[in-house]
């Protein structure tokens, strides 16, 4: 008697991070369907975890050889006078076969889509999309997909915005591994309290493009000083009003590693499940990616048991401890910058 056919659930894309070429290879080989990287000087990470123009070309070749996708993040606030620099880069990306960009700046989204209609533009998590009105706005600019705001944590909240996106034929993406900002990634402006500690970082890309990152301003590419982690620090207390402190205490910047909601995301038809972590070692993020790959595949095949879930959670828990140790060290280094006289 023939075995009954298993009807697989729609497969969400598993999107992993990469801060260097080694990581591109590692994440894709560990099971990610796509990997995202930052264009040097133009993404929401320190330049140490972005790729030069030539490295992006090599990353594109790596992804192509593995029959996977490369997604390029140009997801900081970019002034219009810099658009010509970006468009020159995008022209090369298209020539290399890159068809997926992560963008935050509204007018740049519109310009890229008008000039390159075949490019898929993903509205960055920094757009902090929480409502139907925001989806309508970004659809009008030309996006094909957006990251659901990290403010929306519950499955019913995700379901509601997914249904609203479906009405407009826009794809959705959910973060399953990373950190939530106090007001959602892209929605927090508390970093502005430390403007007197901002530092300019001059960069020159391998194609000759010159840019400036502002250390301390995540919207200008310089990672936030993360004052939300040091709520009771005397420097933070001095910088913030009572109302700001109340917001900080009520909305912690917490790390999350989601597993229990993944079956719900798959049932809802979420298009992409995203892992953050370009700034962490390739080995750690690679193993995390592999565990999520296993979880997703076993669920879709109907073979995900309680015992297997517990094993995966245990493995992720061990990896998370390593990752958190690194994060605490990096955060303490950032804190030293706001401890210095301005």
C-alpha positions as a LaTeX table, in Angstrom:
\begin{tabular}{lrrr}
\hline
Residue & $x$ (\AA) & $y$ (\AA) & $z$ (\AA) \\
\hline
Unk1 & 0.00 & 0.00 & 0.00 \\
Unk2 & 1.53 & 3.41 & $-0.99$ \\
Unk3 & 2.48 & 5.80 & 1.81 \\
Unk4 & 0.28 & 8.88 & 2.15 \\
Unk5 & 1.74 & 12.05 & 0.64 \\
Unk6 & 2.84 & 14.70 & 3.14 \\
Unk7 & 1.57 & 18.15 & 2.21 \\
Unk8 & 4.29 & 20.56 & 3.25 \\
Unk9 & 3.45 & 23.98 & 4.61 \\
Unk10 & 4.66 & 26.94 & 2.57 \\
Unk11 & 8.37 & 27.38 & 3.27 \\
Unk12 & 9.36 & 30.75 & 4.70 \\
Unk13 & 12.68 & 32.12 & 3.56 \\
Unk14 & 15.32 & 31.87 & 6.29 \\
Unk15 & 17.43 & 35.03 & 6.13 \\
Unk16 & 20.77 & 35.15 & 7.92 \\
Unk17 & 23.29 & 37.94 & 8.60 \\
Unk18 & 26.87 & 38.31 & 7.44 \\
Unk19 & 29.48 & 40.85 & 8.45 \\
Unk20 & 32.26 & 39.44 & 6.26 \\
Unk21 & 32.83 & 37.04 & 3.35 \\
Unk22 & 33.60 & 34.07 & 5.60 \\
Unk23 & 30.25 & 34.60 & 7.27 \\
Unk24 & 28.42 & 34.79 & 3.91 \\
Unk25 & 29.70 & 31.32 & 3.06 \\
Unk26 & 29.09 & 29.90 & 6.54 \\
Unk27 & 25.51 & 31.16 & 6.93 \\
Unk28 & 24.42 & 29.98 & 3.50 \\
Unk29 & 26.01 & 26.56 & 3.95 \\
Unk30 & 24.32 & 26.21 & 7.36 \\
Unk31 & 20.91 & 26.45 & 5.72 \\
Unk32 & 19.92 & 30.08 & 5.19 \\
Unk33 & 18.07 & 30.65 & 1.91 \\
Unk34 & 19.45 & 34.18 & 1.73 \\
Unk35 & 22.01 & 36.32 & 3.50 \\
Unk36 & 22.05 & 40.06 & 4.05 \\
Unk37 & 25.14 & 42.24 & 4.15 \\
Unk38 & 25.74 & 45.96 & 4.65 \\
Unk39 & 27.15 & 48.27 & 1.99 \\
Unk40 & 30.20 & 50.00 & 3.48 \\
Unk41 & 29.16 & 53.29 & 5.05 \\
Unk42 & 25.46 & 52.87 & 4.37 \\
Unk43 & 24.06 & 50.34 & 6.85 \\
Unk44 & 23.01 & 50.24 & 10.52 \\
Unk45 & 26.18 & 48.63 & 11.83 \\
Unk46 & 29.78 & 49.53 & 12.52 \\
Unk47 & 31.91 & 49.59 & 9.37 \\
Unk48 & 33.84 & 46.56 & 10.68 \\
Unk49 & 30.73 & 44.50 & 9.83 \\
Unk50 & 30.01 & 45.95 & 6.41 \\
Unk51 & 31.37 & 44.82 & 3.04 \\
Unk52 & 33.36 & 46.90 & 0.59 \\
Unk53 & 32.12 & 47.21 & $-2.99$ \\
Unk54 & 34.54 & 44.54 & $-4.20$ \\
Unk55 & 33.62 & 42.24 & $-1.33$ \\
Unk56 & 29.96 & 42.65 & $-2.25$ \\
Unk57 & 30.76 & 41.47 & $-5.75$ \\
Unk58 & 32.51 & 38.41 & $-4.33$ \\
Unk59 & 29.61 & 37.79 & $-1.93$ \\
Unk60 & 27.24 & 37.87 & $-4.89$ \\
Unk61 & 29.33 & 35.20 & $-6.62$ \\
Unk62 & 29.33 & 33.02 & $-3.46$ \\
Unk63 & 25.55 & 33.23 & $-3.18$ \\
Unk64 & 25.08 & 32.52 & $-6.88$ \\
Unk65 & 27.35 & 29.45 & $-6.73$ \\
Unk66 & 25.25 & 28.06 & $-3.86$ \\
Unk67 & 21.96 & 28.95 & $-5.65$ \\
Unk68 & 21.07 & 31.30 & $-2.79$ \\
Unk69 & 20.20 & 35.01 & $-2.57$ \\
Unk70 & 22.25 & 37.99 & $-1.44$ \\
Unk71 & 20.44 & 40.99 & 0.02 \\
Unk72 & 22.27 & 44.32 & 0.38 \\
Unk73 & 21.38 & 46.70 & 3.21 \\
Unk74 & 21.44 & 50.42 & 2.41 \\
Unk75 & 19.33 & 51.11 & 5.47 \\
Unk76 & 20.45 & 54.35 & 7.08 \\
Unk77 & 19.06 & 57.84 & 6.53 \\
Unk78 & 20.75 & 59.00 & 3.35 \\
Unk79 & 20.83 & 62.65 & 2.23 \\
Unk80 & 19.69 & 63.38 & $-1.32$ \\
Unk81 & 23.11 & 64.73 & $-2.29$ \\
Unk82 & 24.45 & 61.20 & $-1.70$ \\
Unk83 & 21.88 & 59.50 & $-3.93$ \\
Unk84 & 24.19 & 59.60 & $-6.95$ \\
Unk85 & 26.76 & 57.57 & $-5.00$ \\
Unk86 & 24.16 & 54.95 & $-4.10$ \\
Unk87 & 22.72 & 54.77 & $-7.61$ \\
Unk88 & 26.18 & 54.12 & $-9.04$ \\
Unk89 & 26.54 & 51.22 & $-6.62$ \\
Unk90 & 23.06 & 49.89 & $-7.39$ \\
Unk91 & 23.89 & 49.93 & $-11.09$ \\
Unk92 & 26.78 & 47.56 & $-10.34$ \\
Unk93 & 24.63 & 45.40 & $-8.05$ \\
Unk94 & 22.10 & 44.89 & $-10.84$ \\
Unk95 & 24.88 & 44.06 & $-13.30$ \\
Unk96 & 26.19 & 41.44 & $-10.82$ \\
Unk97 & 22.74 & 39.86 & $-10.55$ \\
Unk98 & 21.75 & 41.23 & $-7.13$ \\
Unk99 & 18.00 & 41.80 & $-7.09$ \\
Unk100 & 17.22 & 42.40 & $-3.40$ \\
Unk101 & 17.96 & 45.60 & $-1.47$ \\
Unk102 & 17.06 & 46.64 & 2.09 \\
Unk103 & 16.39 & 50.38 & 2.14 \\
Unk104 & 15.15 & 52.89 & 4.74 \\
Unk105 & 15.18 & 56.32 & 3.06 \\
Unk106 & 11.77 & 56.89 & 1.39 \\
Unk107 & 12.87 & 59.03 & $-1.59$ \\
Unk108 & 15.72 & 56.63 & $-2.31$ \\
Unk109 & 13.29 & 53.68 & $-2.36$ \\
Unk110 & 11.22 & 55.53 & $-4.97$ \\
Unk111 & 14.24 & 56.46 & $-7.08$ \\
Unk112 & 15.69 & 52.93 & $-7.13$ \\
Unk113 & 12.33 & 51.39 & $-8.02$ \\
Unk114 & 11.72 & 53.86 & $-10.84$ \\
Unk115 & 15.14 & 53.27 & $-12.37$ \\
Unk116 & 15.34 & 49.53 & $-11.68$ \\
Unk117 & 11.78 & 48.13 & $-11.60$ \\
Unk118 & 13.09 & 44.55 & $-11.46$ \\
Unk119 & 14.77 & 45.11 & $-8.08$ \\
Unk120 & 12.92 & 43.93 & $-4.98$ \\
Unk121 & 13.06 & 46.60 & $-2.31$ \\
Unk122 & 12.58 & 45.51 & 1.30 \\
Unk123 & 11.62 & 48.26 & 3.73 \\
Unk124 & 14.16 & 48.06 & 6.54 \\
Unk125 & 13.28 & 47.20 & 10.13 \\
Unk126 & 14.36 & 50.81 & 10.72 \\
Unk127 & 11.16 & 51.97 & 8.98 \\
Unk128 & 9.36 & 50.67 & 12.10 \\
Unk129 & 6.20 & 49.65 & 10.20 \\
Unk130 & 3.33 & 49.09 & 12.63 \\
Unk131 & 0.16 & 49.98 & 10.71 \\
Unk132 & $-1.84$ & 49.60 & 7.52 \\
Unk133 & $-1.27$ & 53.30 & 6.77 \\
Unk134 & 2.50 & 52.82 & 6.86 \\
Unk135 & 2.28 & 49.78 & 4.57 \\
Unk136 & 0.23 & 51.82 & 2.09 \\
Unk137 & 2.81 & 54.62 & 2.21 \\
Unk138 & 5.80 & 52.36 & 1.56 \\
Unk139 & 3.95 & 50.37 & $-1.11$ \\
Unk140 & 3.40 & 53.67 & $-2.93$ \\
Unk141 & 7.17 & 54.17 & $-2.93$ \\
Unk142 & 7.76 & 50.76 & $-4.48$ \\
Unk143 & 8.55 & 48.19 & $-1.78$ \\
Unk144 & 7.70 & 44.54 & $-2.28$ \\
Unk145 & 8.37 & 43.43 & 1.33 \\
Unk146 & 8.83 & 44.94 & 4.79 \\
Unk147 & 10.09 & 43.90 & 8.20 \\
Unk148 & 7.30 & 43.98 & 10.77 \\
Unk149 & 8.19 & 46.38 & 13.60 \\
Unk150 & 9.79 & 44.79 & 16.65 \\
Unk151 & 7.14 & 46.61 & 18.69 \\
Unk152 & 4.65 & 43.98 & 17.52 \\
Unk153 & 5.57 & 40.95 & 19.62 \\
Unk154 & 2.39 & 38.90 & 20.00 \\
Unk155 & 1.19 & 36.40 & 17.41 \\
Unk156 & $-2.20$ & 38.11 & 17.09 \\
Unk157 & $-0.43$ & 41.42 & 16.35 \\
Unk158 & 1.67 & 39.73 & 13.69 \\
Unk159 & $-1.45$ & 38.09 & 12.23 \\
Unk160 & $-3.28$ & 41.40 & 11.96 \\
Unk161 & $-0.49$ & 43.24 & 10.12 \\
Unk162 & 0.13 & 40.19 & 7.90 \\
Unk163 & $-3.54$ & 40.27 & 6.83 \\
Unk164 & $-3.24$ & 44.00 & 6.11 \\
Unk165 & $-0.10$ & 43.41 & 4.03 \\
Unk166 & $-1.88$ & 40.64 & 2.10 \\
Unk167 & $-4.58$ & 43.11 & 1.02 \\
Unk168 & $-1.85$ & 45.11 & $-0.71$ \\
Unk169 & 0.07 & 42.08 & $-2.02$ \\
Unk170 & 3.13 & 43.02 & 0.06 \\
Unk171 & 5.35 & 40.33 & 1.59 \\
Unk172 & 6.21 & 40.24 & 5.29 \\
Unk173 & 9.30 & 39.53 & 7.34 \\
Unk174 & 9.64 & 38.81 & 11.06 \\
Unk175 & 12.74 & 38.94 & 13.26 \\
Unk176 & 13.16 & 35.67 & 15.15 \\
Unk177 & 16.58 & 36.34 & 16.66 \\
Unk178 & 18.02 & 39.65 & 17.83 \\
Unk179 & 17.22 & 42.65 & 20.00 \\
Unk180 & 14.20 & 44.93 & 20.38 \\
Unk181 & 14.82 & 48.64 & 20.75 \\
Unk182 & 12.89 & 50.51 & 23.43 \\
Unk183 & 10.45 & 51.98 & 20.89 \\
Unk184 & 11.03 & 49.45 & 18.15 \\
Unk185 & 14.09 & 49.41 & 15.88 \\
Unk186 & 14.04 & 52.71 & 14.01 \\
Unk187 & 11.48 & 54.23 & 16.36 \\
Unk188 & 13.79 & 55.17 & 19.21 \\
Unk189 & 15.35 & 58.65 & 19.25 \\
Unk190 & 16.77 & 58.50 & 22.76 \\
Unk191 & 20.27 & 58.28 & 21.29 \\
Unk192 & 19.95 & 61.99 & 20.48 \\
Unk193 & 20.58 & 62.74 & 24.19 \\
Unk194 & 24.22 & 61.80 & 23.57 \\
Unk195 & 24.76 & 64.04 & 20.55 \\
Unk196 & 27.68 & 65.73 & 22.32 \\
Unk197 & 29.46 & 62.34 & 22.28 \\
Unk198 & 28.88 & 61.60 & 18.59 \\
Unk199 & 32.03 & 60.89 & 16.58 \\
Unk200 & 32.54 & 61.19 & 12.82 \\
Unk201 & 34.11 & 58.20 & 11.08 \\
Unk202 & 35.46 & 58.86 & 7.56 \\
Unk203 & 35.31 & 55.88 & 5.20 \\
Unk204 & 36.47 & 55.22 & 1.65 \\
Unk205 & 35.10 & 52.23 & $-0.25$ \\
Unk206 & 37.04 & 50.14 & $-2.76$ \\
Unk207 & 35.16 & 51.88 & $-5.60$ \\
Unk208 & 36.35 & 55.28 & $-4.35$ \\
Unk209 & 33.08 & 56.27 & $-2.64$ \\
Unk210 & 33.68 & 58.44 & 0.42 \\
Unk211 & 31.16 & 58.50 & 3.28 \\
Unk212 & 30.92 & 59.60 & 6.90 \\
Unk213 & 29.33 & 57.54 & 9.65 \\
Unk214 & 28.21 & 59.19 & 12.87 \\
Unk215 & 29.21 & 56.99 & 15.80 \\
Unk216 & 26.36 & 57.05 & 18.31 \\
Unk217 & 23.65 & 57.77 & 15.72 \\
Unk218 & 22.26 & 54.49 & 14.32 \\
Unk219 & 20.25 & 56.35 & 11.66 \\
Unk220 & 23.54 & 57.62 & 10.28 \\
Unk221 & 25.25 & 54.25 & 10.41 \\
Unk222 & 27.03 & 54.55 & 13.73 \\
Unk223 & 25.69 & 52.00 & 16.19 \\
Unk224 & 23.79 & 53.41 & 19.20 \\
Unk225 & 25.61 & 53.79 & 22.52 \\
Unk226 & 22.79 & 51.63 & 24.03 \\
Unk227 & 21.98 & 53.77 & 27.08 \\
Unk228 & 18.88 & 51.60 & 27.56 \\
Unk229 & 21.14 & 48.84 & 28.90 \\
Unk230 & 22.54 & 51.14 & 31.59 \\
Unk231 & 19.32 & 52.67 & 32.95 \\
Unk232 & 20.67 & 53.25 & 36.48 \\
Unk233 & 24.04 & 54.57 & 35.36 \\
Unk234 & 24.73 & 58.09 & 36.66 \\
Unk235 & 25.59 & 59.35 & 33.15 \\
Unk236 & 22.32 & 58.02 & 31.73 \\
Unk237 & 20.33 & 59.40 & 34.66 \\
Unk238 & 21.88 & 62.81 & 34.06 \\
Unk239 & 21.00 & 62.80 & 30.35 \\
Unk240 & 17.37 & 61.68 & 30.52 \\
Unk241 & 14.19 & 63.32 & 31.76 \\
Unk242 & 11.98 & 61.42 & 34.21 \\
Unk243 & 9.53 & 60.55 & 31.42 \\
Unk244 & 12.33 & 59.09 & 29.28 \\
Unk245 & 13.53 & 56.99 & 32.21 \\
Unk246 & 9.99 & 55.73 & 32.74 \\
Unk247 & 9.83 & 54.63 & 29.09 \\
Unk248 & 13.23 & 52.96 & 29.38 \\
Unk249 & 12.22 & 51.01 & 32.47 \\
Unk250 & 8.87 & 49.92 & 31.03 \\
Unk251 & 10.28 & 48.88 & 27.64 \\
Unk252 & 13.54 & 47.01 & 28.07 \\
Unk253 & 15.91 & 46.50 & 25.17 \\
Unk254 & 15.74 & 42.73 & 25.44 \\
Unk255 & 17.40 & 39.99 & 23.46 \\
Unk256 & 15.01 & 37.41 & 22.00 \\
Unk257 & 15.41 & 33.97 & 20.47 \\
Unk258 & 12.01 & 32.84 & 19.17 \\
Unk259 & 11.07 & 29.20 & 18.64 \\
Unk260 & 7.55 & 28.72 & 20.04 \\
Unk261 & 5.95 & 31.20 & 17.62 \\
Unk262 & 7.64 & 29.86 & 14.49 \\
Unk263 & 4.87 & 27.30 & 13.73 \\
Unk264 & 2.39 & 30.17 & 14.00 \\
Unk265 & 4.45 & 32.31 & 11.61 \\
Unk266 & 4.59 & 29.45 & 9.12 \\
Unk267 & 0.82 & 28.88 & 9.37 \\
Unk268 & 0.24 & 32.60 & 8.81 \\
Unk269 & 2.39 & 32.47 & 5.68 \\
Unk270 & 5.08 & 34.92 & 6.83 \\
Unk271 & 7.47 & 35.13 & 3.89 \\
Unk272 & 10.81 & 35.62 & 5.66 \\
Unk273 & 12.16 & 34.72 & 9.09 \\
Unk274 & 15.20 & 36.84 & 9.87 \\
Unk275 & 18.19 & 36.31 & 12.15 \\
Unk276 & 20.18 & 39.37 & 13.29 \\
Unk277 & 23.85 & 39.31 & 14.21 \\
Unk278 & 26.32 & 40.57 & 11.60 \\
Unk279 & 28.65 & 41.64 & 14.41 \\
Unk280 & 28.96 & 38.19 & 16.03 \\
Unk281 & 31.36 & 35.35 & 15.14 \\
Unk282 & 30.44 & 33.34 & 12.05 \\
Unk283 & 30.69 & 30.08 & 14.00 \\
Unk284 & 28.05 & 31.11 & 16.56 \\
Unk285 & 25.59 & 32.62 & 14.09 \\
Unk286 & 26.20 & 29.71 & 11.74 \\
Unk287 & 25.17 & 27.19 & 14.41 \\
Unk288 & 22.14 & 29.31 & 15.31 \\
Unk289 & 21.14 & 29.37 & 11.63 \\
Unk290 & 21.53 & 25.59 & 11.41 \\
Unk291 & 19.26 & 25.05 & 14.41 \\
Unk292 & 16.55 & 27.29 & 12.98 \\
Unk293 & 16.85 & 25.49 & 9.64 \\
Unk294 & 16.28 & 22.17 & 11.40 \\
Unk295 & 13.31 & 23.52 & 13.38 \\
Unk296 & 11.58 & 24.96 & 10.29 \\
Unk297 & 12.14 & 21.87 & 8.12 \\
Unk298 & 11.00 & 19.39 & 10.75 \\
Unk299 & 7.85 & 21.39 & 11.44 \\
Unk300 & 6.99 & 21.60 & 7.75 \\
Unk301 & 7.52 & 17.85 & 7.41 \\
Unk302 & 5.35 & 17.10 & 10.45 \\
Unk303 & 8.29 & 15.55 & 12.33 \\
Unk304 & 8.86 & 18.18 & 15.03 \\
Unk305 & 8.38 & 16.43 & 18.36 \\
Unk306 & 8.46 & 17.85 & 21.89 \\
Unk307 & 11.74 & 16.03 & 22.48 \\
Unk308 & 13.36 & 17.57 & 19.38 \\
Unk309 & 12.07 & 21.04 & 20.30 \\
Unk310 & 13.68 & 20.75 & 23.72 \\
Unk311 & 16.98 & 19.66 & 22.15 \\
Unk312 & 16.97 & 22.60 & 19.75 \\
Unk313 & 16.07 & 25.00 & 22.55 \\
Unk314 & 18.92 & 23.67 & 24.66 \\
Unk315 & 21.41 & 24.08 & 21.82 \\
Unk316 & 20.15 & 27.61 & 21.13 \\
Unk317 & 20.30 & 28.40 & 24.84 \\
Unk318 & 23.97 & 27.43 & 24.99 \\
Unk319 & 24.74 & 29.49 & 21.88 \\
Unk320 & 22.76 & 32.43 & 23.25 \\
Unk321 & 24.93 & 32.49 & 26.37 \\
Unk322 & 28.03 & 32.80 & 24.21 \\
Unk323 & 26.38 & 35.49 & 22.11 \\
Unk324 & 25.22 & 37.46 & 25.17 \\
Unk325 & 28.70 & 37.40 & 26.66 \\
Unk326 & 30.02 & 39.03 & 23.50 \\
Unk327 & 27.16 & 41.55 & 23.45 \\
Unk328 & 27.81 & 42.61 & 27.02 \\
Unk329 & 31.46 & 43.19 & 26.22 \\
Unk330 & 30.61 & 45.24 & 23.11 \\
Unk331 & 28.01 & 47.24 & 25.08 \\
Unk332 & 30.53 & 47.98 & 27.83 \\
Unk333 & 32.97 & 49.27 & 25.19 \\
Unk334 & 30.23 & 51.55 & 23.84 \\
Unk335 & 29.46 & 52.70 & 27.37 \\
Unk336 & 33.07 & 53.81 & 27.79 \\
Unk337 & 32.52 & 56.27 & 24.94 \\
Unk338 & 29.75 & 58.07 & 26.81 \\
Unk339 & 31.82 & 58.00 & 30.02 \\
Unk340 & 34.47 & 60.19 & 28.40 \\
Unk341 & 34.21 & 63.98 & 28.73 \\
Unk342 & 32.25 & 65.42 & 25.78 \\
\hline
\end{tabular}
